[in-house]
Amino acid sequence: MPDGNGDLQGFGPASADTQDGVALRILATTDLHMKLLPHDYLSGNPCDRGSLAQAASLIERHRRSAPNVLLVDNGDFLQGTPLGEQAVLNTRHDHPAITAMNLMGYDAAAIGNHDFAFGIDLLQSVARQARFPLLAANLQVRGKPDFLKYVILNRRLRSDRGKPIDLRIGVIGFLPPQTTAWDSDLGRRMACDDILLTARRLVPEIRAQGADLVIALAHSGISHRPWTPGAENVAVELALVDGIDAIVAGHTHEVFPGSGMASAPGIDAIAGTLEGKPAVMPGFGGSHLGVIDLWLERGPWQEWRVAGALARCEVVTSLDVPVAPAIVKAVAPTHRKTVSRLNTPIARSGRRISSHFALAGVDPVSALVNMAQRWHVRKSLRGTTFEGVPVLSAAAPFRAGGRSGPLHYTDVGPGRLSQANLADIYPFPNRICALALSGAELRAWLERSASLFNRIVPGQADQMLADPRFPAYQFDVIQGLCWQVDLSQPAAFRMDGTATGASRIRNALWRGRPLADDDLFVLATNSYRLASHGLFSTLVASRQCVLPPGPRTPEVIRNYLRRRRRIDIDAAPSWLFVPMPGTTVILQTSPAGLSLLPDIAGDSGLRIEDAGRTEDGFAQVRLHL
């Protein structure tokens, strides 16, 4: 199969003796991000990239073909599309995701970091609606009951000979320890422990309580890097914990097993194993269904043991899998309200607003966000000691390709701007805030952003511009400054925020003069940048927050647009690459962005040209440095 088909030797009965064996099929979804229907709320059109409603039909097929099925989800199901925002506005009714999952008969689900996007109170309310347990083993809630850490499901299964077999199945869930660091509001209300240390403590407890089998739902990625305390992506190390039999991974939106992930020590991307144990990571947004087939036999002490396994991910598309009518019907009321709300007009734009060439310096999306943030912060600082201090603003493109594929770009045409366009421009419920920073600290901010680029060798042709491991949402552009990026130098920071000692930022200017280290500014940004973990964490730590997290940024942008009524965004870049004669780089973008090439060249002076396509559908453009 193109997405990987695991194969462990010994699956099925090993011999025709008198002992009964049991075949158990584990079906898994992960990172649904409120993709309940095959509908693109940003364009208003149907889409064929998967959904929960289609996965439900595929799941029913499996239930008809396999005698023993367990259905689990691995978190991040409450946030991600405008449907999730609409669900929050209708708290008098059950959440549509939970309603759908109840109908589908989920047995258990882990909680992911994005499930806290609308607050812990909403999540706890949603958990009460679920007819299946929501699990978070490494989470402690302050002042309120914790979520369940694990559950032991008592299931009567059928053996290969048709006999009833009672099995006790332990299911434990984990979420990234950084969840509380990424949102300072959450950090005051709960704490997250290390995944691996929690597993080593609790899995023996689950076994001691009589579990015959333990499945780990790890909202955590698959990484070849060695474990360190508090690590984010530890699915491989989790497989080494004695007592865990199978793993469902997630969080990083990858497909495992599959051709898109490389094998490494302990990681078999073809067989679908981590340290020899079966594992799946079924993409995101209902794109795939993870399937783990386990063959269980009695051991020498009559204990159940895994004698064989198969792991695979099955593609979910509208061409192959129809929607389940019951799920469509359950979600329909919230869907209709979402579509109606998204059609609400806000303002008008005189130009196309897209993120196709954000990494080349042409980024009207971030420019609009920065305009709105500066407007709000200036207004909010009136009458304070910081009134009159120059206000700058930092923003990054959220939808700029990467792992989410060539369709994952913001692209809003000229004319009417609707609520749907706003969701395209700013899809996350971050809150606006502002910091007091010096010129030296602003330069360090830019150095972190510029670490997204690969080091480029002068004089060589067609080198890849961006490091694919570095997400575009970390690429902040500061409105109010001008600067250059020297790609011949190494990145100044690694993705975890540790410094390398290098420097790339050159000729940083404010109002036409060199940026001085002791200049004082107010920087408008968002609450995610206040995280105590990650690329910007050491820079924002202990810095004065002159405007604590307030309204959600999409609300600020909407209010700004309504006040302006019409906008014309200047597409001229505020930053450029230091010239490197005889050198070209390749930037990946969406094929839809190629029509912009003449305008990009005219507005920015960049020499840029079409350079073909990649196998996974990206357009490649050649940028002459």
Secondary structure per residue as TSV (DSSP state, phi and psi in degrees):
chain	resnum	aa	ss	phi	psi
A	1	M	-	360.0	147.8
A	2	P	T	-65.8	-23.9
A	3	D	T	-101.5	14.8
A	4	G	-	99.6	141.2
A	5	N	B	-144.0	99.7
A	6	G	-	-65.5	154.1
A	7	D	-	-153.3	100.8
A	8	L	-	-99.8	134.1
A	9	Q	T	-63.5	148.5
A	10	G	T	92.9	11.5
A	11	F	-	-71.6	135.6
A	12	G	S	96.7	175.7
A	13	P	-	-58.8	130.3
A	14	A	S	-79.1	-27.9
A	15	S	S	-156.9	163.4
A	16	A	-	-93.3	49.4
A	17	D	S	-83.8	-171.7
A	18	T	S	-85.4	-3.7
A	19	Q	-	-83.2	137.9
A	20	D	-	-81.6	141.7
A	21	G	-	-116.6	162.9
A	22	V	E	-129.3	130.7
A	23	A	E	-100.6	121.7
A	24	L	E	-118.9	127.6
A	25	R	E	-106.2	121.1
A	26	I	E	-99.4	121.4
A	27	L	E	-107.0	134.8
A	28	A	E	-137.6	138.1
A	29	T	E	-116.1	160.6
A	30	T	-	-156.4	153.6
A	31	D	-	49.4	48.1
A	32	L	-	-64.8	-33.5
A	33	H	T	48.9	46.0
A	34	M	T	60.6	24.6
A	35	K	-	-86.3	73.6
A	36	L	-	-82.8	-30.7
A	37	L	S	-124.2	155.4
A	38	P	S	-78.7	65.3
A	39	H	E	-134.8	132.1
A	40	D	E	-94.1	104.8
A	41	Y	T	-71.4	-19.0
A	42	L	T	-79.2	-38.1
A	43	S	T	-94.0	-19.4
A	44	G	T	81.5	13.4
A	45	N	E	-116.7	156.3
A	46	P	E	-62.5	154.3
A	47	C	-	-135.1	162.2
A	48	D	-	-119.0	32.5
A	49	R	S	-107.1	21.8
A	50	G	-	97.4	161.5
A	51	S	-	-172.7	166.8
A	52	L	H	-65.8	-36.5
A	53	A	H	-62.6	-34.2
A	54	Q	H	-77.5	-40.6
A	55	A	H	-58.3	-34.2
A	56	A	H	-61.1	-39.4
A	57	S	H	-66.1	-41.1
A	58	L	H	-65.2	-38.2
A	59	I	H	-63.4	-39.7
A	60	E	H	-64.5	-35.8
A	61	R	H	-60.0	-44.1
A	62	H	H	-64.5	-38.8
A	63	R	H	-65.3	-30.5
A	64	R	H	-76.3	-25.6
A	65	S	H	-99.6	-17.4
A	66	A	-	-119.3	135.9
A	67	P	S	-72.9	-28.3
A	68	N	S	-130.6	112.3
A	69	V	E	-128.3	136.5
A	70	L	E	-120.1	130.4
A	71	L	E	-114.9	125.1
A	72	V	E	-134.1	158.0
A	73	D	E	-126.5	151.6
A	74	N	-	-113.6	23.7
A	75	G	S	95.5	170.0
A	76	D	-	62.1	53.8
A	77	F	-	-109.5	-8.9
A	78	L	S	-97.7	-11.8
A	79	Q	S	-136.8	147.5
A	80	G	S	147.1	-29.4
A	81	T	S	-126.4	164.6
A	82	P	H	-57.6	-20.6
A	83	L	H	-60.8	-36.4
A	84	G	H	-66.9	-38.0
A	85	E	H	-67.4	-38.4
A	86	Q	H	-65.3	-37.8
A	87	A	H	-60.7	-35.3
A	88	V	H	-67.9	-30.4
A	89	L	H	-76.1	-13.2
A	90	N	T	-119.2	57.4
A	91	T	T	-71.5	-10.5
A	92	R	T	-71.6	-18.5
A	93	H	S	-110.3	158.6
A	94	D	-	-62.4	147.9
A	95	H	-	-65.1	132.3
A	96	P	H	-61.3	-33.4
A	97	A	H	-64.4	-42.9
A	98	I	H	-68.8	-39.8
A	99	T	H	-57.8	-44.9
A	100	A	H	-65.8	-43.7
A	101	M	H	-68.9	-33.9
A	102	N	H	-62.0	-44.7
A	103	L	H	-62.0	-34.9
A	104	M	H	-78.8	-12.5
A	105	G	T	76.5	40.8
A	106	Y	-	-59.7	142.5
A	107	D	-	-91.0	-30.9
A	108	A	E	-168.4	160.3
A	109	A	E	-148.8	143.0
A	110	A	E	-87.3	159.9
A	111	I	-	-98.5	134.1
A	112	G	-	-103.9	169.3
A	113	N	G	-63.1	-36.3
A	114	H	G	-75.1	-10.5
A	115	D	G	-70.7	-11.1
A	116	F	G	-95.0	6.2
A	117	A	T	-58.0	-32.1
A	118	F	T	-106.3	18.1
A	119	G	-	102.9	153.3
A	120	I	H	-70.7	-29.7
A	121	D	H	-64.3	-42.5
A	122	L	H	-64.8	-41.5
A	123	L	H	-62.4	-41.4
A	124	Q	H	-65.9	-36.3
A	125	S	H	-64.1	-42.4
A	126	V	H	-63.7	-39.6
A	127	A	H	-61.0	-33.0
A	128	R	H	-70.8	-23.6
A	129	Q	H	-80.3	-22.4
A	130	A	-	-75.3	139.0
A	131	R	S	-95.0	23.6
A	132	F	S	-144.1	153.6
A	133	P	-	-75.6	139.4
A	134	L	E	-100.0	125.3
A	135	L	E	-113.9	139.7
A	136	A	-	-154.5	87.0
A	137	A	T	-68.2	-32.8
A	138	N	T	-102.3	25.4
A	139	L	E	-117.7	135.2
A	140	Q	E	-123.1	126.9
A	141	V	E	-98.7	130.1
A	142	R	S	-84.5	126.0
A	143	G	S	82.2	-2.0
A	144	K	S	-141.4	162.3
A	145	P	-	-61.7	144.0
A	146	D	-	-71.3	159.6
A	147	F	-	-70.8	159.2
A	148	L	B	-59.7	140.8
A	149	K	S	-85.0	-37.8
A	150	Y	E	-157.1	170.2
A	151	V	E	-141.2	147.9
A	152	I	E	-113.4	112.1
A	153	L	E	-90.5	125.2
A	154	N	E	-91.3	112.6
A	155	R	E	-125.3	133.8
A	156	R	E	-94.5	112.8
A	157	L	E	-107.4	170.1
A	158	R	E	-107.1	132.9
A	159	S	-	-77.1	174.1
A	160	D	T	-64.0	-17.5
A	161	R	T	-98.8	6.6
A	162	G	S	84.9	7.2
A	163	K	-	-85.3	147.5
A	164	P	E	-72.7	133.4
A	165	I	E	-128.2	124.8
A	166	D	E	-88.4	124.7
A	167	L	E	-127.2	138.2
A	168	R	E	-105.6	113.3
A	169	I	E	-108.8	115.3
A	170	G	E	-85.6	134.0
A	171	V	E	-128.6	126.5
A	172	I	E	-126.7	140.7
A	173	G	E	-118.2	145.4
A	174	F	E	-133.8	148.1
A	175	L	-	-127.8	161.1
A	176	P	-	-59.3	134.6
A	177	P	T	-59.8	-22.1
A	178	Q	T	-76.3	-3.3
A	179	T	H	-53.7	-43.6
A	180	T	H	-76.0	-26.7
A	181	A	H	-73.0	-31.7
A	182	W	H	-73.3	-17.5
A	183	D	-	-138.2	109.4
A	184	S	H	-63.3	-29.6
A	185	D	H	-64.1	-40.2
A	186	L	H	-66.4	-36.5
A	187	G	H	-59.8	-25.1
A	188	R	T	-82.5	-13.7
A	189	R	T	-116.0	-10.4
A	190	M	E	-159.6	169.7
A	191	A	E	-137.0	146.1
A	192	C	E	-119.1	129.4
A	193	D	-	-93.6	170.6
A	194	D	-	-62.9	137.1
A	195	I	H	-65.4	-49.6
A	196	L	H	-66.5	-42.8
A	197	L	H	-65.4	-36.2
A	198	T	H	-65.7	-42.3
A	199	A	H	-62.9	-42.7
A	200	R	H	-62.3	-28.1
A	201	R	H	-83.1	-40.0
A	202	L	H	-94.2	-30.3
A	203	V	H	-61.5	-43.3
A	204	P	H	-59.2	-33.5
A	205	E	H	-65.0	-41.7
A	206	I	H	-63.9	-42.7
A	207	R	H	-64.3	-40.0
A	208	A	H	-64.7	-26.1
A	209	Q	T	-85.5	7.6
A	210	G	T	100.6	13.0
A	211	A	-	-67.6	129.5
A	212	D	S	-82.6	-20.7
A	213	L	E	-151.5	143.2
A	214	V	E	-128.7	126.1
A	215	I	E	-112.3	127.9
A	216	A	E	-99.6	121.4
A	217	L	E	-97.8	100.1
A	218	A	E	-108.1	105.5
A	219	H	-	-77.3	71.6
A	220	S	-	-156.4	144.8
A	221	G	-	-84.6	177.9
A	222	I	-	-103.9	113.9
A	223	S	-	-129.1	145.9
A	224	H	-	-88.9	-4.1
A	225	R	S	-74.5	143.7
A	226	P	-	-61.7	147.6
A	227	W	-	-66.1	139.4
A	228	T	-	-130.5	152.0
A	229	P	T	-53.1	130.5
A	230	G	T	81.7	11.3
A	231	A	-	-62.8	149.2
A	232	E	S	-83.6	-45.5
A	233	N	-	-113.6	99.0
A	234	V	-	-130.2	25.6
A	235	A	H	-60.3	-33.4
A	236	V	H	-67.0	-48.5
A	237	E	H	-64.6	-31.7
A	238	L	H	-62.7	-32.8
A	239	A	T	-65.6	-19.7
A	240	L	T	-81.5	-10.0
A	241	V	S	-70.9	122.3
A	242	D	T	-63.4	131.1
A	243	G	T	107.1	-18.0
A	244	I	-	-86.7	131.2
A	245	D	-	-104.4	-28.7
A	246	A	E	-153.1	153.4
A	247	I	E	-132.1	135.1
A	248	V	E	-109.7	116.4
A	249	A	-	-99.7	171.6
A	250	G	-	-173.1	-153.8
A	251	H	S	80.7	-40.9
A	252	T	S	-97.7	3.0
A	253	H	-	63.5	28.8
A	254	E	-	-100.3	171.1
A	255	V	E	-114.1	121.3
A	256	F	E	-140.7	130.7
A	257	P	S	-71.6	154.9
A	258	G	S	177.7	162.6
A	259	S	T	-72.4	-17.0
A	260	G	T	-80.5	-5.2
A	261	M	S	-119.9	133.6
A	262	A	-	-83.0	142.5
A	263	S	-	-73.1	153.2
A	264	A	B	-155.5	171.2
A	265	P	T	-52.4	123.4
A	266	G	T	85.6	-7.4
A	267	I	E	-123.8	112.7
A	268	D	E	-110.4	99.0
A	269	A	T	-75.6	-7.7
A	270	I	T	-95.5	-51.0
A	271	A	T	-75.3	-20.6
A	272	G	T	76.2	48.3
A	273	T	E	-130.4	148.3
A	274	L	E	-119.2	117.4
A	275	E	T	49.8	38.9
A	276	G	T	85.0	-4.5
A	277	K	E	-103.7	143.4
A	278	P	E	-65.6	139.9
A	279	A	E	-152.3	152.0
A	280	V	E	-138.5	153.0
A	281	M	E	-135.9	101.1
A	282	P	E	-88.3	57.6
A	283	G	-	63.6	-136.5
A	284	F	S	-159.1	160.6
A	285	G	T	62.0	27.7
A	286	G	T	72.4	21.4
A	287	S	-	-72.1	-29.1
A	288	H	E	-142.4	158.6
A	289	L	E	-117.3	122.7
A	290	G	E	-80.3	137.1
A	291	V	E	-131.1	120.7
A	292	I	E	-121.4	116.8
A	293	D	E	-98.2	122.2
A	294	L	E	-112.1	137.5
A	295	W	E	-110.1	117.6
A	296	L	E	-107.0	135.3
A	297	E	E	-132.9	160.1
A	298	R	E	-75.3	136.8
A	299	G	-	-87.2	-173.8
A	300	P	T	-63.8	-23.0
A	301	W	T	-105.1	21.3
A	302	Q	S	67.9	11.7
A	303	E	-	-79.5	149.8
A	304	W	E	-79.8	138.7
A	305	R	E	-139.9	154.6
A	306	V	E	-80.0	114.2
A	307	A	E	-95.0	-16.1
A	308	G	E	-171.7	159.2
A	309	A	E	-155.8	152.7
A	310	L	E	-130.6	136.0
A	311	A	E	-129.4	137.2
A	312	R	E	-158.6	164.7
A	313	C	E	-121.0	129.8
A	314	E	E	-104.5	133.9
A	315	V	E	-73.3	137.4
A	316	V	-	-112.2	111.9
A	317	T	-	-136.0	157.5
A	318	S	T	-67.3	-22.1
A	319	L	T	-71.7	-33.7
A	320	D	T	-101.9	-28.7
A	321	V	S	-127.3	117.9
A	322	P	-	-74.1	163.2
A	323	V	-	-75.6	151.8
A	324	A	-	-83.9	118.9
A	325	P	H	-56.1	-36.1
A	326	A	H	-65.2	-35.8
A	327	I	H	-72.6	-42.0
A	328	V	H	-59.1	-44.1
A	329	K	H	-64.3	-40.6
A	330	A	H	-67.2	-35.1
A	331	V	H	-88.5	-17.6
A	332	A	H	-52.2	-45.9
A	333	P	H	-59.4	-44.8
A	334	T	H	-69.3	-36.1
A	335	H	H	-60.5	-46.2
A	336	R	H	-63.4	-41.7
A	337	K	H	-65.7	-36.6
A	338	T	H	-64.0	-47.7
A	339	V	H	-61.1	-42.2
A	340	S	H	-63.0	-44.3
A	341	R	H	-64.8	-39.5
A	342	L	H	-68.6	-22.7
A	343	N	T	-79.6	-4.6
A	344	T	-	-65.4	123.5
A	345	P	E	-73.5	147.4
A	346	I	E	-119.5	-48.2
A	347	A	E	-161.7	-166.9
A	348	R	E	-131.8	149.2
A	349	S	E	-121.6	136.6
A	350	G	S	-83.9	-9.7
A	351	R	S	-138.3	161.1
A	352	R	-	-68.3	137.2
A	353	I	E	-116.7	107.8
A	354	S	E	-140.8	161.3
A	355	S	-	-108.8	14.3
A	356	H	T	-60.5	-31.8
A	357	F	T	-123.5	31.8
A	358	A	G	-59.8	-36.3
A	359	L	G	-80.1	-0.4
A	360	A	G	-108.3	5.0
A	361	G	T	100.3	-6.9
A	362	V	-	-102.8	100.3
A	363	D	-	-142.0	76.9
A	364	P	H	-65.3	-21.1
A	365	V	H	-65.3	-54.1
A	366	S	H	-65.3	-31.4
A	367	A	H	-62.0	-42.8
A	368	L	H	-64.9	-45.0
A	369	V	H	-59.4	-43.6
A	370	N	H	-65.3	-38.7
A	371	M	H	-60.3	-44.2
A	372	A	H	-68.8	-40.3
A	373	Q	H	-65.6	-42.6
A	374	R	H	-63.3	-42.3
A	375	W	H	-58.4	-46.8
A	376	H	H	-66.7	-44.3
A	377	V	H	-68.0	-43.8
A	378	R	H	-56.8	-44.0
A	379	K	H	-64.8	-40.1
A	380	S	H	-72.2	-23.8
A	381	L	T	-89.2	-1.9
A	382	R	T	-61.5	134.1
A	383	G	T	82.1	3.5
A	384	T	S	-105.6	172.7
A	385	T	T	-66.7	-15.0
A	386	F	T	-97.9	4.5
A	387	E	T	-63.4	131.1
A	388	G	T	95.9	-17.3
A	389	V	S	-72.3	133.6
A	390	P	-	-55.9	130.8
A	391	V	E	-103.8	122.7
A	392	L	E	-110.5	174.5
A	393	S	E	-147.0	142.8
A	394	A	E	-118.9	133.5
A	395	A	E	-151.1	155.5
A	396	A	-	-130.6	156.3
A	397	P	-	-77.1	126.5
A	398	F	S	-84.6	-33.4
A	399	R	-	-113.1	93.7
A	400	A	B	-144.5	49.9
A	401	G	-	77.2	-124.5
A	402	G	G	68.3	-145.0
A	403	R	G	-62.4	-23.9
A	404	S	G	-78.5	-7.3
A	405	G	-	99.3	176.7
A	406	P	T	-72.4	-8.7
A	407	L	T	-94.1	-4.2
A	408	H	-	-91.3	67.3
A	409	Y	B	-136.0	147.9
A	410	T	-	-77.4	134.0
A	411	D	E	-153.0	100.5
A	412	V	E	-117.1	120.3
A	413	G	-	-73.7	164.8
A	414	P	S	-66.0	155.4
A	415	G	E	114.9	-143.0
A	416	R	E	-67.1	134.7
A	417	L	E	-104.3	123.9
A	418	S	E	-109.9	176.2
A	419	Q	H	-61.6	-32.1
A	420	A	H	-64.6	-39.8
A	421	N	H	-63.9	-38.4
A	422	L	H	-62.8	-40.2
A	423	A	H	-64.6	-30.8
A	424	D	H	-70.2	-40.5
A	425	I	H	-73.0	-40.6
A	426	Y	-	-141.0	91.8
A	427	P	-	-86.0	-4.5
A	428	F	S	-110.4	147.5
A	429	P	-	-85.4	42.0
A	430	N	-	-66.1	162.9
A	431	R	B	-112.4	146.0
A	432	I	E	-78.5	143.7
A	433	C	E	-153.9	177.1
A	434	A	E	-149.8	144.2
A	435	L	E	-120.6	150.7
A	436	A	E	-91.6	119.9
A	437	L	E	-133.7	150.6
A	438	S	E	-86.7	170.5
A	439	G	H	-60.3	-39.2
A	440	A	H	-63.6	-39.0
A	441	E	H	-71.1	-34.1
A	442	L	H	-65.8	-38.0
A	443	R	H	-64.0	-39.8
A	444	A	H	-65.9	-32.1
A	445	W	H	-63.5	-45.3
A	446	L	H	-66.1	-35.7
A	447	E	H	-61.1	-39.4
A	448	R	H	-63.5	-44.5
A	449	S	H	-62.8	-43.7
A	450	A	H	-68.4	-9.8
A	451	S	T	-70.7	-8.3
A	452	L	T	-63.9	-27.5
A	453	F	B	-85.3	146.6
A	454	N	-	-70.9	156.9
A	455	R	-	-74.5	130.8
A	456	I	-	-108.7	132.5
A	457	V	-	-84.9	121.5
A	458	P	T	-58.5	137.7
A	459	G	T	88.7	-6.9
A	460	Q	-	-97.9	154.0
A	461	A	S	-101.1	146.5
A	462	D	S	54.0	50.0
A	463	Q	E	-87.2	145.4
A	464	M	E	-68.3	127.6
A	465	L	-	-73.0	-49.4
A	466	A	B	-103.8	144.7
A	467	D	-	-78.0	116.0
A	468	P	T	-65.4	-17.0
A	469	R	T	-79.1	-13.3
A	470	F	S	-98.8	111.9
A	471	P	-	-69.9	143.8
A	472	A	G	-65.5	-23.6
A	473	Y	G	-69.2	-4.9
A	474	Q	G	-94.6	-1.6
A	475	F	-	-92.9	81.1
A	476	D	-	-76.2	137.4
A	477	V	E	-111.5	129.7
A	478	I	E	-98.8	113.2
A	479	Q	E	-77.5	129.0
A	480	G	T	115.8	-13.0
A	481	L	E	-117.9	160.5
A	482	C	E	-126.9	145.4
A	483	W	E	-162.7	170.4
A	484	Q	E	-123.2	153.3
A	485	V	E	-116.6	123.4
A	486	D	-	-94.3	99.6
A	487	L	T	-73.7	-10.5
A	488	S	T	-74.6	-12.5
A	489	Q	S	-99.4	154.0
A	490	P	-	-65.4	159.8
A	491	A	-	-61.9	143.1
A	492	A	S	-80.0	-20.6
A	493	F	B	-139.9	147.3
A	494	R	-	-85.4	169.8
A	495	M	T	-63.3	-25.6
A	496	D	T	-84.9	2.3
A	497	G	S	94.7	-0.1
A	498	T	-	-79.0	140.6
A	499	A	B	-82.2	148.3
A	500	T	-	-102.8	-12.8
A	501	G	S	91.4	-5.0
A	502	A	-	-89.5	176.1
A	503	S	-	-152.2	137.8
A	504	R	-	-121.0	-21.3
A	505	I	E	-78.0	127.8
A	506	R	E	-129.0	148.7
A	507	N	E	53.1	46.8
A	508	A	E	-71.9	127.4
A	509	L	E	-125.9	146.6
A	510	W	E	-128.8	120.9
A	511	R	T	52.5	38.3
A	512	G	T	84.6	-3.3
A	513	R	E	-116.7	155.9
A	514	P	E	-57.9	138.2
A	515	L	-	-70.5	118.7
A	516	A	-	-88.1	146.0
A	517	D	T	-58.8	-34.6
A	518	D	T	-96.3	8.5
A	519	D	-	-62.1	144.0
A	520	L	E	-110.9	133.3
A	521	F	E	-138.0	161.3
A	522	V	E	-106.8	127.0
A	523	L	E	-109.6	116.4
A	524	A	E	-76.9	133.5
A	525	T	E	-151.6	-159.8
A	526	N	E	-126.5	165.9
A	527	S	G	-62.9	-26.5
A	528	Y	G	-64.0	-30.8
A	529	R	G	-71.3	-12.5
A	530	L	G	-85.7	3.4
A	531	A	-	-56.6	142.7
A	532	S	S	-87.2	12.3
A	533	H	S	-141.9	138.8
A	534	G	S	115.8	-164.7
A	535	L	T	-58.7	-43.3
A	536	F	T	-98.4	0.7
A	537	S	H	-62.0	-43.5
A	538	T	H	-70.1	-23.2
A	539	L	H	-79.7	-39.3
A	540	V	H	-86.0	-15.5
A	541	A	T	-58.1	127.8
A	542	S	T	65.7	7.5
A	543	R	-	-76.6	149.4
A	544	Q	-	-70.9	123.3
A	545	C	E	-93.1	99.5
A	546	V	E	-77.8	-17.9
A	547	L	E	-139.7	101.1
A	548	P	-	-64.9	162.2
A	549	P	S	-50.7	126.2
A	550	G	-	-123.2	-122.1
A	551	P	S	-63.7	156.4
A	552	R	B	-68.1	139.6
A	553	T	H	-56.4	-41.0
A	554	P	H	-57.9	-34.6
A	555	E	H	-66.5	-40.0
A	556	V	H	-63.1	-44.2
A	557	I	H	-63.8	-41.8
A	558	R	H	-62.2	-45.1
A	559	N	H	-63.2	-38.7
A	560	Y	H	-64.1	-45.1
A	561	L	H	-65.1	-40.0
A	562	R	H	-64.6	-34.2
A	563	R	H	-71.7	-41.2
A	564	R	H	-75.7	-36.7
A	565	R	S	70.2	-35.8
A	566	R	E	-143.8	137.1
A	567	I	E	-129.4	147.9
A	568	D	-	-133.7	104.3
A	569	I	-	-88.0	127.7
A	570	D	-	-72.4	120.6
A	571	A	-	-86.4	-0.8
A	572	A	-	-64.0	131.5
A	573	P	-	-69.4	146.8
A	574	S	S	-92.2	-8.0
A	575	W	E	-137.8	156.0
A	576	L	E	-139.4	161.8
A	577	F	E	-82.3	143.2
A	578	V	-	-61.6	129.7
A	579	P	-	-56.4	139.2
A	580	M	-	-134.6	88.2
A	581	P	T	-55.1	138.8
A	582	G	T	75.6	15.0
A	583	T	-	-121.0	134.7
A	584	T	E	-128.4	150.4
A	585	V	E	-127.9	157.9
A	586	I	E	-110.0	126.2
A	587	L	E	-112.3	130.1
A	588	Q	E	-89.6	139.3
A	589	T	E	-150.4	-173.8
A	590	S	-	-84.8	143.3
A	591	P	G	-55.7	-27.0
A	592	A	G	-65.4	-19.9
A	593	G	G	-84.2	-10.1
A	594	L	G	-64.7	-28.3
A	595	S	G	-66.2	-15.1
A	596	L	G	-84.9	-10.0
A	597	L	H	-54.7	-45.8
A	598	P	H	-60.7	-40.4
A	599	D	H	-67.5	-39.5
A	600	I	H	-61.1	-46.5
A	601	A	H	-63.5	-39.9
A	602	G	H	-71.2	-41.1
A	603	D	H	-76.7	-34.3
A	604	S	H	-107.5	-17.8
A	605	G	-	79.6	5.9
A	606	L	-	-74.0	141.8
A	607	R	E	-93.9	106.8
A	608	I	E	-140.3	143.2
A	609	E	E	-152.0	156.6
A	610	D	E	-65.5	134.6
A	611	A	E	-129.9	24.9
A	612	G	E	100.5	-164.5
A	613	R	E	-127.5	157.9
A	614	T	-	-99.2	166.6
A	615	E	T	-62.9	-29.2
A	616	D	T	-94.3	16.4
A	617	G	S	96.4	-1.5
A	618	F	-	-74.7	146.6
A	619	A	E	-85.6	145.5
A	620	Q	E	-113.3	133.7
A	621	V	E	-121.6	145.0
A	622	R	E	-99.4	125.7
A	623	L	E	-111.3	122.7
A	624	H	E	-87.5	121.8
A	625	L	-	-88.4	360.0
